[in-house]
Amino acid sequence: MKILVILPNLGGGGAEKVHISLANNWVKNGHEVTICSGLITQDSPFEIDKRINVIHLNRRKIRDLIFPLKKVINEEKADRIFTAMWPLTIISIISWIFSGRLGKLFLVEHTSFNERNAKNIMKTNLGKISLSMKIFYGFADGVVCVSKGVANSINKISYVNKRKIHTIYNGLQATTTNPKPSKAKPKNIEIISIGRLSDDKDYQTTFKALTLLKEDGIKIKLKIIGDGPNLELLRNEAKSLKLTDNISFLGFKKNIFKYLVDADLLVHSSNFEGFSMAILEAISCGKNVVSTDTPHGPSEILDNGKFGSLVEVGNYEAMAKAIKFRIENPISPEVLIERSKKFSIDEASKQYLELTS
């Protein structure tokens, strides 16, 4: 089968990582795969199989991609096209229609759609997103969502037939990492947080929770993996809370697993999530998790708290208590690793192609 994957760019985000992993899996299984990156971008920090054809369109704005994408679709003549994330999904539909609807087109969404996300992340309003989906999404052969919550949000704001909306959880390549046992007592705790340094990740809640733990006499260190626009703001926040010696900003890391194995647990304080690859990667290493209970994602991975602690969004007091509790009462690494196997890249890639066959 010939497969075309259309992405905004090949950056270091979780969505890009997932689609590159899917593409690698497909080509490994004998499919012919092309990845098309729309915007100006550097080479991907993630490993792309050398058998994959990578096209860089290098346009400055999404709206400039209509005719370049039409050309790619016409030249590739793919059997299946997967395009990810609004508004690129809209542009891809238009390009696909202009191409004569070559192949089957599937849209992939990684973020739930509500007023706050529309304003803070997509820099628009929900009404415009809803209108564009109502006009265009029905033309596609289907919409793939990375969690049930994302699927529900699209169902609410579009006219897409429910039978064409599918949930396929993000998958992870099996890891051979051997988990280290968590410490028995809440002393000298090393925690890790993974994600873009942006408003939606709400690291301030984690910082405030650390302050309470310090006041309780617990020695704690936090390593943050990720980069983004809020680096200096977060450095200043750490300084004002007298946490400079407790927090390390490590920047983006291609291989996060070598950092996860040394951590006692992952702390995740996002305001929202479509899924959360960071949580999945942590439990795949047998690491305990404390996460905010965002509307979608974490609760589905952790089965509503069965495989990790969930706390109210923005509630740093509850987060501090949950960190201490989870260190004192860790879930067995073997149980967490077994849970992570539910979200394998092999299963996800299979489900994508089964949808379209």
Secondary structure by P-SEA (a helix, b strand, c coil): cbbbbbcccccccaaaaaaaaaaaaaaaabbbbbbbbccccccccccccccbbbbbcccccccccaaaaaaaaaaacccbbbbbccaaaaaaaaaaaaaccccbbbbbbcccccaaaaaccccccaaaaaaaaaaccccccbbbbccaaaaaaaaaccccccccbbbbcccccccccccccccccccbbbbbbbccccccccaaaaaaaaaaaaaacccbbbbbcccccaaaaaaaaaaaaccccccccccccccaaaaaaaccbbbbbcccccccaaaaaaaaabbbbbbccccccccccccccccbbbbccccaaaaaaaaaaaaaccccaaaaaaaaccccaaaaaaaaaaacc
